Each structure stands twice: as structure tokens, then as C-alpha cells.
Amino acid sequence: MNPMAQKSLLKYATVKTEVKVKNESDSDEDGDFSKFGSKNADKKLKEARLKELEDLKAMGLDVINESSAIRLPNRVSKGMSIDPRTGTAK
């Protein structure tokens, strides 16, 4: 190491600065703890979802209605096949 560089590094290493820490912050009270829930609240929400699902099943509304769905043509039912040499449909 260069002796001049070593000398300047030692000079800065020996100088001690005082850091004043102010502990006047109320940061503990600043946080939003609403996103943290309890086990009991999670259990109640889960029971409510299960009850709602049971009600939907009882009414028959848990089945997806496919009557208005648009079906795309199926290449197997049309008798189409892919030519492995060219990658096009025959």
C-alpha cells in the first residue's frame, strides 16, 4: 500500500465523531396494523365463505352455465391432423 494513502486512511480512522441519537419518535404508533388479523377473525371469515358456498350449492348456483359459451372447433372432431414434416394441418 502506498505510504501516503495509508497515512491519510489512518488519519480518518482515528478521528471519532459523536452521533447524537434522538429517540423522540413515535414510530411504534405510526404503523398500520389493520392488515394483521387474528386467528379467530380468519376462522370466522372462512366459516362465512363455507356457509356462502353451501347456500350457493343449495340454490344450484355453483355450476358454471356453458349455454352462452362459444366453442372453438376441435381439430380432432373435424378429422384434421398436423403433418409432422411441415407443421401444417391437413
DSSP file (Angstrom, degrees, kcal/mol; ACC not computed):
  #  RESIDUE AA STRUCTURE BP1 BP2  ACC     N-H-->O    O-->H-N    N-H-->O    O-->H-N    TCO  KAPPA ALPHA  PHI   PSI    X-CA   Y-CA   Z-CA
    1    1 A M              0   0    0      0, 0.0     3,-0.0     0, 0.0     0, 0.0   0.000 360.0 360.0 360.0 145.2    0.0    0.0    0.0
    2    2 A N     >  -     0   0    0      1,-0.1     4,-2.5     2,-0.0     5,-0.2  -0.459 360.0-137.2 -64.2 129.2    1.1    3.5   -0.8
    3    3 A P  H  > S+     0   0    0      0, 0.0     4,-2.0     0, 0.0    -1,-0.1   0.840 103.4  51.8 -60.9 -33.4    2.5    5.1    2.4
    4    4 A M  H  > S+     0   0    0      2,-0.2     4,-2.0     1,-0.2     5,-0.2   0.905 111.3  46.7 -69.4 -40.6    0.8    8.4    1.7
    5    5 A A  H  > S+     0   0    0      1,-0.2     4,-2.3     2,-0.2    -1,-0.2   0.902 111.6  51.6 -66.9 -39.9   -2.6    6.7    1.3
    6    6 A Q  H  X S+     0   0    0     -4,-2.5     4,-2.3     1,-0.2    -1,-0.2   0.897 108.5  51.9 -62.6 -40.2   -2.0    4.6    4.4
    7    7 A K  H  X S+     0   0    0     -4,-2.0     4,-1.8     1,-0.2    -1,-0.2   0.905 111.4  45.8 -63.9 -42.6   -1.3    7.8    6.4
    8    8 A S  H  X S+     0   0    0     -4,-2.0     4,-2.0     2,-0.2    -1,-0.2   0.863 112.0  51.9 -71.2 -34.3   -4.5    9.5    5.2
    9    9 A L  H  X S+     0   0    0     -4,-2.3     4,-1.8     1,-0.2    -2,-0.2   0.905 110.2  48.3 -66.2 -40.6   -6.5    6.4    5.9
   10   10 A L  H  X S+     0   0    0     -4,-2.3     4,-1.7     2,-0.2    -2,-0.2   0.868 108.2  55.5 -66.6 -35.4   -5.2    6.2    9.4
   11   11 A K  H  X S+     0   0    0     -4,-1.8     4,-0.9     1,-0.2    -2,-0.2   0.928 111.7  42.5 -62.7 -44.7   -5.9    9.9   10.0
   12   12 A Y  H  < S+     0   0    0     -4,-2.0    -1,-0.2     1,-0.2    -2,-0.2   0.799 111.5  56.1 -72.2 -28.1   -9.6    9.4    9.1
   13   13 A A  H  < S+     0   0    0     -4,-1.8    -1,-0.2     1,-0.2    -2,-0.2   0.815 107.0  48.8 -73.0 -29.7   -9.8    6.2   11.1
   14   14 A T  H  < S+     0   0    0     -4,-1.7     2,-0.5    -5,-0.1    -1,-0.2   0.698  88.6  93.0 -85.0 -18.7   -8.6    7.9   14.3
   15   15 A V     <  -     0   0    0     -4,-0.9     2,-0.5    -5,-0.1    -4,-0.0  -0.646  63.9-160.7 -77.6 121.4  -11.0   10.9   14.1
   16   16 A K        -     0   0    0     -2,-0.5     2,-0.4     2,-0.0    -2,-0.1  -0.883   3.2-160.4-107.5 132.2  -14.1   10.0   16.1
   17   17 A T        -     0   0    0     -2,-0.5     2,-0.4     2,-0.0    -2,-0.0  -0.883  16.3-128.0-110.2 142.8  -17.3   11.8   15.5
   18   18 A E        -     0   0    0     -2,-0.4     2,-0.6     2,-0.0    -2,-0.0  -0.740  17.7-157.9 -90.3 134.0  -20.1   11.8   18.0
   19   19 A V        -     0   0    0     -2,-0.4     2,-0.6     2,-0.0    -2,-0.0  -0.952   6.1-150.4-113.4 119.9  -23.5   10.9   16.7
   20   20 A K        -     0   0    0     -2,-0.6     2,-0.6     2,-0.0    -2,-0.0  -0.788   9.0-158.1 -91.9 126.3  -26.4   12.1   18.7
   21   21 A V        -     0   0    0     -2,-0.6     2,-0.6     2,-0.0    -2,-0.0  -0.910   1.2-156.3-107.3 120.9  -29.5    9.9   18.5
   22   22 A K        -     0   0    0     -2,-0.6     3,-0.2     1,-0.1     2,-0.2  -0.853   6.6-170.0 -96.8 125.1  -32.8   11.4   19.3
   23   23 A N        +     0   0    0     -2,-0.6    -1,-0.1     1,-0.2    -2,-0.0  -0.375  51.0 115.0-109.9  52.5  -35.3    8.9   20.4
   24   24 A E        +     0   0    0     -2,-0.2     2,-0.2     2,-0.0    -1,-0.2   0.205  44.7 119.9-102.3  13.9  -38.3   11.2   20.3
   25   25 A S        -     0   0    0     -3,-0.2     3,-0.2     1,-0.1    -2,-0.0  -0.557  52.1-158.1 -84.7 142.7  -40.0    9.3   17.6
   26   26 A D    >>  +     0   0    0     -2,-0.2     3,-1.4     1,-0.2     4,-0.5  -0.251  45.7 137.5-104.5  42.0  -43.4    7.7   18.0
   27   27 A S  H >>  +     0   0    0      1,-0.3     3,-0.6     2,-0.2     4,-0.6   0.737  60.2  67.2 -65.8 -21.9  -42.8    5.3   15.1
   28   28 A D  H 34 S+     0   0    0     -3,-0.2     3,-0.3     1,-0.2    -1,-0.3   0.826 105.8  42.3 -65.8 -29.2  -44.3    2.4   17.1
   29   29 A E  H <4 S+     0   0    0     -3,-1.4    -1,-0.2     1,-0.2    -2,-0.2   0.491 100.1  73.3 -94.9  -4.0  -47.7    4.1   16.8
   30   30 A D  H << S+     0   0    0     -3,-0.6    -1,-0.2    -4,-0.5    -2,-0.2   0.684  74.7 100.3 -83.6 -18.2  -47.3    5.2   13.2
   31   31 A G  S  < S-     0   0    0     -4,-0.6     2,-0.8    -3,-0.3    -3,-0.0  -0.305  72.6-126.9 -74.0 151.7  -47.8    1.7   11.6
   32   32 A D        +     0   0    0      1,-0.1     3,-0.5    -2,-0.0    -1,-0.1  -0.862  29.5 174.5 -96.9 106.8  -51.0    0.5   10.1
   33   33 A F    >   +     0   0    0     -2,-0.8     3,-1.1     1,-0.2    -1,-0.1   0.265  51.4 100.8 -97.7  11.8  -51.7   -2.8   11.8
   34   34 A S  T 3  S+     0   0    0      1,-0.2    -1,-0.2     3,-0.0    -2,-0.0   0.758  74.3  62.8 -69.5 -22.9  -55.1   -3.4   10.2
   35   35 A K  T 3  S+     0   0    0     -3,-0.5     2,-0.6     2,-0.1    -1,-0.2   0.683  87.9  82.3 -76.3 -15.7  -53.6   -5.8    7.7
   36   36 A F    <   -     0   0    0     -3,-1.1     2,-0.2    -4,-0.1    -3,-0.0  -0.799  67.6-173.1 -90.7 122.2  -52.6   -8.2   10.5
   37   37 A G        -     0   0    0     -2,-0.6     2,-0.2     1,-0.1    -2,-0.1  -0.580  20.0-113.3-109.7 173.1  -55.5  -10.3   11.5
   38   38 A S     >  -     0   0    0     -2,-0.2     4,-2.1     1,-0.1     5,-0.2  -0.609  25.6-114.7-101.0 165.5  -56.2  -12.7   14.3
   39   39 A K  H  > S+     0   0    0     -2,-0.2     4,-2.3     1,-0.2     5,-0.1   0.869 117.2  53.6 -65.4 -36.2  -56.7  -16.5   14.0
   40   40 A N  H  > S+     0   0    0      2,-0.2     4,-2.2     1,-0.2    -1,-0.2   0.906 108.4  48.5 -66.7 -40.4  -60.3  -16.0   15.3
   41   41 A A  H  > S+     0   0    0      2,-0.2     4,-2.3     1,-0.2    -2,-0.2   0.904 112.3  49.1 -66.4 -40.4  -61.1  -13.4   12.6
   42   42 A D  H  X S+     0   0    0     -4,-2.1     4,-2.3     1,-0.2    -2,-0.2   0.894 110.6  51.2 -63.8 -39.1  -59.6  -15.7    9.9
   43   43 A K  H  X S+     0   0    0     -4,-2.3     4,-2.4     2,-0.2    -2,-0.2   0.902 109.8  49.3 -64.8 -41.3  -61.6  -18.6   11.2
   44   44 A K  H  X S+     0   0    0     -4,-2.2     4,-2.2     2,-0.2    -2,-0.2   0.901 111.3  49.4 -65.1 -41.0  -64.9  -16.5   11.1
   45   45 A L  H  X S+     0   0    0     -4,-2.3     4,-2.2     2,-0.2    -2,-0.2   0.905 111.3  49.2 -64.1 -40.9  -64.2  -15.4    7.5
   46   46 A K  H  X S+     0   0    0     -4,-2.3     4,-2.4     2,-0.2    -2,-0.2   0.912 111.1  49.3 -64.8 -42.5  -63.5  -19.0    6.5
   47   47 A E  H  X S+     0   0    0     -4,-2.4     4,-2.3     1,-0.2    -1,-0.2   0.885 110.3  51.4 -63.8 -38.1  -66.7  -20.2    8.1
   48   48 A A  H  X S+     0   0    0     -4,-2.2     4,-2.3     2,-0.2    -2,-0.2   0.900 110.4  48.5 -65.5 -41.0  -68.6  -17.4    6.4
   49   49 A R  H  X S+     0   0    0     -4,-2.2     4,-2.3     2,-0.2    -2,-0.2   0.906 111.9  49.1 -65.0 -41.2  -67.2  -18.3    3.0
   50   50 A L  H  X S+     0   0    0     -4,-2.4     4,-2.3     2,-0.2    -2,-0.2   0.894 111.3  49.6 -65.1 -39.2  -68.1  -22.0    3.6
   51   51 A K  H  X S+     0   0    0     -4,-2.3     4,-2.2     2,-0.2    -2,-0.2   0.911 110.8  50.0 -64.8 -41.7  -71.6  -21.1    4.6
   52   52 A E  H  X S+     0   0    0     -4,-2.3     4,-2.3     1,-0.2    -2,-0.2   0.894 110.8  49.7 -63.3 -40.0  -72.0  -18.9    1.5
   53   53 A L  H  X S+     0   0    0     -4,-2.3     4,-2.5     2,-0.2    -2,-0.2   0.900 109.5  51.0 -65.5 -40.6  -70.7  -21.8   -0.7
   54   54 A E  H  X S+     0   0    0     -4,-2.3     4,-2.2     2,-0.2    -2,-0.2   0.898 110.1  50.1 -63.1 -39.7  -73.2  -24.2    0.9
   55   55 A D  H  X S+     0   0    0     -4,-2.2     4,-1.8     2,-0.2    -2,-0.2   0.905 110.6  49.4 -64.4 -41.6  -76.0  -21.7    0.2
   56   56 A L  H  X>S+     0   0    0     -4,-2.3     5,-2.4     1,-0.2     4,-1.0   0.900 111.2  49.7 -64.3 -40.0  -74.9  -21.4   -3.4
   57   57 A K  H  <5S+     0   0    0     -4,-2.5     3,-0.4     1,-0.2    -2,-0.2   0.899 108.7  52.7 -64.2 -39.7  -74.9  -25.2   -3.7
   58   58 A A  H  <5S+     0   0    0     -4,-2.2    -1,-0.2     1,-0.2    -2,-0.2   0.854 112.9  44.0 -64.9 -34.6  -78.3  -25.5   -2.2
   59   59 A M  H  <5S-     0   0    0     -4,-1.8    -1,-0.2    -5,-0.1    -2,-0.2   0.604 113.3-119.8 -84.1 -12.1  -79.7  -23.0   -4.8
   60   60 A G  T ><5S+     0   0    0     -4,-1.0     3,-0.6    -3,-0.4    -3,-0.2   0.688  77.9 123.6  82.5  18.5  -77.8  -24.7   -7.6
   61   61 A L  T 3 < +     0   0    0     -5,-2.4    -4,-0.2     1,-0.2    -5,-0.1   0.328  48.7  82.9 -95.3   8.1  -75.8  -21.6   -8.5
   62   62 A D  T 3  S+     0   0    0     -6,-0.6     2,-0.4    -5,-0.1    -1,-0.2   0.483  72.7  90.9 -89.2  -1.6  -72.4  -23.3   -8.0
   63   63 A V  S <  S-     0   0    0     -3,-0.6     2,-0.4    -6,-0.1     0, 0.0  -0.769  80.6-121.3 -96.3 138.0  -72.4  -24.8  -11.6
   64   64 A I        -     0   0    0     -2,-0.4     2,-0.7     1,-0.1    -2,-0.1  -0.631  22.4-131.7 -78.7 130.2  -71.0  -22.8  -14.5
   65   65 A N        +     0   0    0     -2,-0.4     3,-0.3     1,-0.1    -1,-0.1  -0.741  26.5 177.7 -85.6 116.6  -73.5  -22.1  -17.2
   66   66 A E    >   +     0   0    0     -2,-0.7     3,-1.1     1,-0.2    -1,-0.1   0.298  53.4 100.2-101.0   8.6  -72.0  -23.0  -20.6
   67   67 A S  T 3  S+     0   0    0      1,-0.3    -1,-0.2     3,-0.0    -2,-0.0   0.835  88.7  39.9 -67.4 -31.2  -75.0  -22.3  -22.7
   68   68 A S  T 3  S+     0   0    0     -3,-0.3    -1,-0.3     2,-0.1     2,-0.2   0.351  91.8 115.3 -98.4   7.1  -73.7  -18.9  -23.8
   69   69 A A    <   -     0   0    0     -3,-1.1     2,-0.7     1,-0.1    -3,-0.1  -0.493  64.9-130.3 -77.8 146.1  -70.1  -20.1  -24.3
   70   70 A I        -     0   0    0     -2,-0.2     2,-0.4     0, 0.0    -2,-0.1  -0.862  20.5-149.0 -97.4 117.2  -68.6  -20.1  -27.7
   71   71 A R        -     0   0    0     -2,-0.7     3,-0.1     3,-0.0     0, 0.0  -0.725   8.1-138.6 -89.0 132.3  -67.0  -23.4  -28.5
   72   72 A L        -     0   0    0     -2,-0.4     2,-0.0     1,-0.1    -1,-0.0  -0.597  35.8 -90.8 -83.8 150.0  -64.0  -23.3  -30.8
   73   73 A P        -     0   0    0      0, 0.0     2,-0.6     0, 0.0    -1,-0.1  -0.337  36.5-133.6 -64.2 140.1  -63.8  -26.1  -33.4
   74   74 A N     >  -     0   0    0      1,-0.1     4,-1.4    -3,-0.1     6,-0.2  -0.834   3.8-149.6 -96.0 123.4  -62.0  -29.1  -32.3
   75   75 A R  T  4>S+     0   0    0     -2,-0.6     5,-2.4     1,-0.2     4,-0.4   0.772  96.0  56.9 -67.0 -24.0  -59.5  -30.4  -34.9
   76   76 A V  T >45S+     0   0    0      1,-0.2     3,-1.0     3,-0.2    -1,-0.2   0.918 107.3  46.7 -72.4 -42.9  -59.9  -34.0  -33.7
   77   77 A S  T 345S+     0   0    0      1,-0.3    -2,-0.2    -3,-0.2    -1,-0.2   0.763 110.8  53.8 -70.9 -22.9  -63.7  -33.9  -34.4
   78   78 A K  T 3<5S-     0   0    0     -4,-1.4    -1,-0.3     2,-0.1    -2,-0.2   0.548 114.5-117.3 -85.5  -7.7  -63.1  -32.3  -37.8
   79   79 A G  T < 5 +     0   0    0     -3,-1.0     2,-0.2    -4,-0.4    -3,-0.2   0.690  63.6 147.8  80.7  17.6  -60.7  -35.1  -38.8
   80   80 A M      < -     0   0    0     -5,-2.4     2,-0.3    -6,-0.2    -1,-0.3  -0.564  23.9-174.1 -86.2 150.7  -57.8  -32.7  -39.1
   81   81 A S        -     0   0    0     -2,-0.2     9,-2.7     7,-0.0     2,-0.5  -0.977  25.3-116.4-140.8 156.0  -54.2  -33.8  -38.3
   82   82 A I  B     -A   89   0A   0     -2,-0.3     7,-0.2     7,-0.2     3,-0.0  -0.806  24.1-132.4 -95.4 127.9  -50.9  -32.0  -38.2
   83   83 A D     >  -     0   0    0      5,-3.1     4,-3.3    -2,-0.5     5,-0.4  -0.699  11.8-153.0 -77.6 117.6  -48.3  -33.0  -40.7
   84   84 A P  T  4 S+     0   0    0      0, 0.0    -1,-0.2     0, 0.0    -2,-0.0   0.759  90.4  56.0 -65.9 -23.6  -45.1  -33.5  -38.7
   85   85 A R  T  4 S+     0   0    0      1,-0.1    -2,-0.0     3,-0.1    -3,-0.0   0.885 125.8  16.8 -76.1 -37.6  -42.8  -32.7  -41.6
   86   86 A T  T  4 S-     0   0    0     -3,-0.3    -1,-0.1     2,-0.2     3,-0.1   0.674  92.2-129.8-108.9 -22.3  -44.3  -29.3  -42.4
   87   87 A G     <  +     0   0    0     -4,-3.3     2,-0.3     1,-0.3    -5,-0.0   0.625  67.3 121.2  81.0  12.9  -46.2  -28.4  -39.2
   88   88 A T        -     0   0    0     -5,-0.4    -5,-3.1     1,-0.0    -1,-0.3  -0.710  67.1-103.2-107.8 161.7  -49.4  -27.6  -41.1
   89   89 A A  B      A   82   0A   0     -2,-0.3    -7,-0.2    -7,-0.2    -9,-0.0  -0.570 360.0 360.0 -82.8 144.3  -52.9  -29.0  -40.8
   90   90 A K              0   0    0     -9,-2.7    -8,-0.1    -2,-0.2    -1,-0.1   0.356 360.0 360.0-111.4 360.0  -54.1  -31.5  -43.4
